[in-house]
Amino acid sequence: MFESRFQCAIDGGCLSKSVGRDYREKILRPGGSKDAADMLKDFLGREPNDDAFFKLLNVNLP
């Protein structure tokens, strides 16, 4: 998750009030009351994957 947001910041400046608000509302507020995978999917707006993490590490996978 954080790699995706970090990559977004590198690519286009996603460190904004709206991203912070989404993180607070979709990750912090529910806490342990919701499934972590569901919260992450809601926050990212897509299914989680490792693409941004591997891109950060400069690893190319087939």
C-alpha positions in Angstrom: 0.0 0.0 0.0 2.6 2.5 1.0 4.7 1.7 -1.9 1.8 2.5 -4.2 1.2 5.8 -2.5 4.9 6.5 -2.5 5.2 5.8 -6.2 2.2 8.0 -6.8 3.9 10.8 -5.0 7.0 10.4 -7.1 4.9 10.3 -10.3 2.4 13.0 -9.7 2.3 14.4 -6.2 -0.4 12.3 -4.4 0.6 13.7 -1.0 -2.5 15.8 -0.7 -5.2 16.5 1.8 -7.6 14.2 -0.1 -5.2 11.3 0.1 -4.6 12.0 3.8 -8.4 12.2 4.4 -9.0 8.9 2.5 -6.3 7.2 4.6 -7.8 8.5 7.8 -11.4 7.5 6.8 -10.7 4.2 5.0 -7.8 2.8 7.1 -7.5 4.5 10.5 -11.1 5.0 11.4 -12.4 1.4 10.9 -9.3 0.1 12.6 -9.8 -3.6 13.4 -13.6 -3.5 12.8 -13.1 -4.3 9.0 -11.0 -6.8 7.2 -7.6 -5.3 6.4 -7.7 -6.5 2.7 -11.1 -4.8 2.2 -9.9 -1.6 3.8 -6.8 -1.6 1.5 -8.8 -2.3 -1.6 -11.2 0.6 -0.7 -8.3 2.9 0.0 -6.4 2.0 -3.2 -9.5 1.9 -5.4 -8.3 -1.4 -6.8 -7.1 -4.9 -5.8 -3.7 -4.7 -4.0 -0.6 -5.9 -5.8 3.1 -5.7 -5.5 3.8 -3.8 -8.7 4.7 -0.4 -7.1 7.0 -2.2 -4.5 8.9 -4.0 -7.2 9.1 -0.9 -9.3 10.6 0.9 -6.3 13.2 -1.8 -6.0 13.8 -1.7 -9.7 12.9 -5.4 -10.1 11.4 -6.5 -13.4 9.3 -9.6 -13.2 7.9 -11.5 -16.2 
